[in-house]
Amino acid sequence: MNKIDLKSLFAGLQNQMTSQLNTNREFITHPGSKGDALENAWIEWLQKYLPNRYSVDKAIIIDSEGNTSHQMDIVIYDNWFTPFIFSQNGFHYIPAEGVYAVFEVKPDIQGYVKEKTFIEYSAEKIESVRSLKRTSTNMINSGRKFPPRPLTKIIGGILTSTNSFTHKDNETIISHIKKLKGFKSIDIGCMADYGCFYVDYIGEEDTTSNNFDERYLNYYNNRIINKVIFSNKENSLVSFFLQLTRYLQQAIGTVPAIDLNSYSQAINFTIDEEI
């Protein structure tokens, strides 16, 4: 039986991914344009490698009560079961029910925005998405009617080009991540020329509760960090991609069916649920 060297294949994929990520940003020098170029580079990178069922854009997340999130650098969202995505004045507005993951993009994981570390700032933006109201309603699959499913988790992370923390033992990054609680907690991150990381949490969702909002909130409030795992530098992008895809496909699956009546109330219209 012929065999192939998987390690070499992954090394080739890493080089290909690195080249893709660097293409759109290396000749941009203006600070504002550089930030946009960096975000666009990550967006195009994710669009290239993620399966087509996932859409990737900059966006603001909205809910059926009219609440909005911060503007998110990267949103991975569903475009199969989410029936409307608003685009207005160059902004995408995506219903909270359709969101799989959100990421903040920075050039470096070390730094400050308005006296907050990049990690803390990213966490607050993630919280603004997880805090939104999400609906869940019945779904028809293969001719069978299924009851509303529990709210899915929303992955939150940070993506950077590098890591400039003086201590290279990862303890500084870990200490910042451990300060984040509840909806602010971070799941995953990638520093392209340093390595990726994911956070291993201890805590289970109360699957016996039918109050989906409460059980979703309690899950985030009660989970605690077991450890933070870092990849090797040479496998940063591949490791991040594999872990992210694992979360999307096998930990989350498909987002809940959106309750369109909760949104149609904004125009004083009631949708007929039968045919």
C-alpha positions in Angstrom: 0.0 0.0 0.0 1.3 3.4 -1.0 1.5 6.0 1.7 1.8 9.8 1.7 3.6 12.0 4.2 0.8 13.9 5.9 3.3 16.1 7.8 4.7 17.4 4.5 1.2 17.9 3.1 0.3 20.0 6.2 3.5 21.9 5.8 2.6 22.7 2.2 -0.9 23.8 3.3 0.6 26.1 6.0 2.9 27.8 3.4 -0.1 28.2 1.1 -2.2 29.7 3.8 0.5 32.0 4.9 1.0 33.3 1.4 -2.8 33.8 1.0 -2.9 35.8 4.3 0.1 38.0 3.4 -0.9 38.8 -0.1 -3.4 41.6 0.6 -1.6 43.3 3.4 2.1 43.5 2.8 2.2 46.7 0.6 -0.3 48.7 2.7 1.4 51.3 4.9 -1.4 53.8 5.9 -2.5 52.8 9.5 -6.3 52.9 8.7 -5.9 51.1 5.4 -3.5 48.6 7.0 -6.2 47.7 9.5 -8.8 47.2 6.8 -6.3 45.2 4.7 -5.5 43.0 7.7 -9.2 42.3 8.3 -9.8 41.7 4.6 -6.9 39.3 4.4 -8.3 37.2 7.3 -11.8 37.3 5.7 -10.5 36.2 2.3 -8.4 33.5 4.0 -11.4 32.1 5.8 -13.6 32.3 2.7 -11.1 30.4 0.8 -10.6 27.5 3.2 -13.9 27.1 5.1 -16.7 25.0 3.4 -19.2 27.0 1.3 -22.0 26.5 3.8 -20.3 29.2 6.0 -20.3 32.9 5.0 -17.6 35.3 6.3 -18.0 39.1 6.4 -17.5 42.2 8.5 -20.9 42.8 10.1 -23.1 44.2 12.9 -25.3 41.6 14.6 -28.9 42.5 15.4 -31.7 40.8 17.2 -35.5 40.7 17.0 -35.8 43.4 19.7 -33.7 45.9 17.7 -30.5 45.5 19.7 -27.2 45.6 18.0 -23.7 44.4 18.7 -20.5 46.3 18.2 -19.2 46.2 14.6 -17.4 42.9 14.3 -14.2 42.5 12.2 -15.1 38.9 11.2 -18.4 37.1 11.5 -18.9 33.5 10.4 -22.5 33.0 9.7 -25.1 30.8 8.2 -26.6 31.7 4.8 -28.7 28.6 4.3 -31.2 28.8 7.1 -31.0 32.5 7.8 -33.5 34.1 5.4 -32.4 37.7 5.4 -29.1 39.6 5.7 -29.5 43.4 5.6 -26.9 45.4 3.7 -27.1 49.2 4.2 -24.6 51.9 3.6 -21.8 49.4 3.2 -22.7 47.5 6.4 -24.0 44.0 6.8 -26.6 43.4 9.5 -26.9 39.8 10.4 -29.6 38.3 12.6 -28.1 36.8 15.8 -29.7 33.4 15.1 -27.4 33.0 12.1 -24.1 33.6 13.8 -21.6 30.8 14.3 -18.4 32.7 15.3 -17.0 36.2 15.7 -13.4 37.4 15.7 -11.6 40.6 16.5 -8.5 41.3 14.2 -5.4 43.1 15.4 -1.9 43.3 14.1 -0.5 42.1 17.4 -2.0 40.4 20.4 -0.2 42.8 22.6 -1.6 46.4 22.6 -4.2 48.7 24.0 -7.5 50.3 22.8 -8.9 53.0 25.0 -6.8 51.8 28.0 -8.0 48.2 27.5 -5.8 45.4 26.3 -6.5 44.0 22.8 -7.6 40.8 24.5 -10.0 42.6 26.9 -11.3 44.8 24.0 -11.9 41.7 21.9 -13.8 40.0 24.8 -16.1 43.0 25.1 -17.0 42.9 21.5 -17.6 39.1 21.7 -19.9 39.8 24.7 -21.9 42.3 22.7 -22.9 39.4 20.3 -23.5 36.7 22.8 -25.7 39.0 24.8 -28.2 39.5 22.0 -31.7 37.8 22.1 -31.9 34.7 19.9 -35.0 32.8 18.9 -35.5 29.2 18.1 -38.6 27.6 16.5 -39.8 24.3 14.9 -38.0 23.0 11.9 -39.1 20.5 9.2 -36.5 18.0 8.1 -37.2 15.1 5.8 -40.9 15.7 6.2 -40.8 15.5 10.0 -41.4 18.4 12.4 -38.8 18.8 15.0 -39.2 21.0 18.1 -37.1 24.1 18.7 -33.5 23.2 19.4 -31.4 24.8 22.2 -29.3 27.9 21.4 -26.0 27.0 19.9 -22.7 28.4 21.3 -21.1 31.3 19.5 -17.4 30.9 19.1 -15.4 34.0 20.1 -11.8 34.7 19.3 -8.9 37.0 18.3 -6.7 36.9 15.2 -3.4 38.6 14.9 -0.2 38.7 12.8 2.2 38.3 15.7 2.8 38.2 19.5 5.1 40.9 21.0 4.7 40.0 24.6 8.2 39.9 26.2 7.6 36.6 28.0 7.4 33.8 25.3 6.2 31.1 27.7 2.6 32.0 26.9 1.9 32.8 30.6 1.1 36.5 29.8 -1.6 35.5 27.2 -3.0 32.9 29.6 -3.2 35.4 32.5 -5.2 37.8 30.3 -7.6 35.1 29.1 -8.2 33.8 32.6 -9.6 37.2 33.6 -12.4 36.9 31.2 -15.7 35.6 32.5 -19.2 34.7 31.1 -20.0 36.0 27.7 -16.6 37.7 27.5 -14.7 34.4 27.5 -12.5 33.6 24.5 -12.5 30.2 22.9 -9.7 30.4 20.3 -7.1 32.6 18.7 -4.3 32.7 16.2 -1.1 34.6 15.9 0.0 33.9 12.4 3.8 33.9 13.0 3.7 32.6 16.5 1.0 29.9 16.9 -2.7 29.3 17.6 -4.4 28.5 20.9 -7.7 27.2 22.1 -9.1 27.3 25.6 -10.2 24.0 27.2 -13.1 24.7 29.6 -14.7 22.6 32.3 -18.5 22.9 32.5 -21.5 21.3 30.9 -24.8 22.7 29.7 -27.9 21.8 31.7 -29.6 19.7 29.0 -32.6 19.1 31.2 -33.7 22.8 31.2 -36.2 24.0 28.6 -35.4 27.6 29.3 -32.9 28.0 26.4 -31.9 31.6 27.3 -31.2 30.7 30.9 -29.3 27.5 30.2 -27.2 29.4 27.6 -26.3 32.1 30.1 -25.6 29.6 32.9 -23.3 27.6 30.6 -21.0 30.6 30.0 -21.2 31.9 33.6 -20.4 28.6 35.1 -17.6 27.2 32.9 -14.1 27.5 34.1 -10.7 27.3 32.3 -8.9 24.0 32.6 -6.0 24.9 30.4 -5.0 26.8 27.3 -3.3 24.8 24.6 -0.9 26.4 22.1 0.2 25.0 18.7 3.7 25.1 17.3 4.7 28.2 15.4 5.2 26.3 12.1 1.6 25.0 12.2 -0.2 28.1 13.4 -2.7 28.5 10.6 -3.3 24.8 9.9 -3.9 24.1 13.6 -6.2 27.1 13.9 -8.2 26.0 10.8 -8.5 22.4 12.1 -9.7 23.4 15.5 -12.1 26.0 14.2 -13.6 23.5 11.7 -14.0 21.0 14.5 -15.9 23.5 16.6 -18.1 24.5 13.7 -19.0 21.1 12.3 -19.0 18.8 15.3 -19.6 21.0 18.4 -22.1 23.4 16.9 -23.6 21.8 13.8 -26.5 23.8 12.4 -27.9 27.0 13.9 -31.5 26.9 15.2 -34.4 27.8 13.0 -35.1 31.5 13.3 -38.6 32.6 14.5 -39.6 34.9 11.7 -42.7 36.2 13.6 -40.4 37.7 16.3 -38.9 39.9 13.5 -42.1 40.6 11.6 -43.6 42.3 14.7 -41.3 45.3 13.7 -43.6 45.9 10.8 -46.9 44.9 12.6 -47.3 41.8 10.5 -48.1 38.3 11.8 -46.9 35.4 9.7 -49.2 32.5 9.1 -47.3 29.4 10.3 -49.5 26.9 8.5 -50.2 26.1 4.8 
